């Protein structure tokens, strides 16, 4: 699958499903999905079957970006996180390329306007800690990242320029050396 960055269009709310038509026993909920890998809020609508600890569900906009299969766990099921607004998590069921994650990468599902949360990786799979970030931090972080990348590009250009200069100097020195050798040979003959 070709990689691309999330767009504003991706963030629009759509109708989701759990592999079946919505019914009175299902609830349609608007949720936020956030991942540290793409640093973007994801807005989508999903139909969650009540009473299910884990469902295979479809998020239309997210599916277009990530692929067809994501797994959803409700808040309180198989995780200890009691973050304000925490709803649960989803993880990819298949591996993707073009981004920074592989299979079973974890996302966070939050209520609207809840502060973002990052799952801090640990050596033990069951020992991940929620790291709460204030709203707006990613905007500042994004600017800092952009500035750092620009500085790195400029440094790389300078390095390439210096290499080119060094190469020119070496070629010039080699030519001079060759000329000196020819002068020495000519002097020896006379």
Steps between C-alpha positions, in 0.01 A plus 500: 500500500635839407573726793347844538444756770155542659295783354222723628257289299608195700394672822136538400246286683360201311262217578673179609386142548575177684454289192122541526233765464439725804212381713335584832754278677794696358614850592647747255775701666726781381850440631851641478785276397854618563831336421851620589617356168306739280449782754155575375159495661271261320127565504264227391174333593472134593214272598592322822303195611428546874627234737778384267850508643658500155354559155631499147369832378540731203600865516443621142757783488754314712456188292583694185827600665600186690325200348189294566555335838529675835422355839312702761511454877269703721636701792545278803534182295849349510663828597544689829500852356260740670591807297239782486285427199679174422275271298720209406753420234526355154789313348582412142441139406723509192839654432529827310786679331561869454453589865688431820306201625464131424229254593299549821599863541285653773285810469295678762130567474390811689183692556464830316714776656686259727874569542721279281674194639811315389566136579858507629674177395647282769711183508193315628191498274265527801692789656427785258426829672272774369686825436261796500585794275330841522296605200697703247840344572511326166466829311807640676680168461419497129653847453812396691528184290464700180771744609734216599449324167576824315819547702602141430444551126716816505777317690486215247532750213803658668658157547444416133645838400808439716547153350483651152758765594730235651469292185587800280803579719620140478466498120688829482775365728527181292540709183770711666676186623489352152643824357779501756591140414520588131725799577725277711527244218580775249767641732659154540526457123688827451 
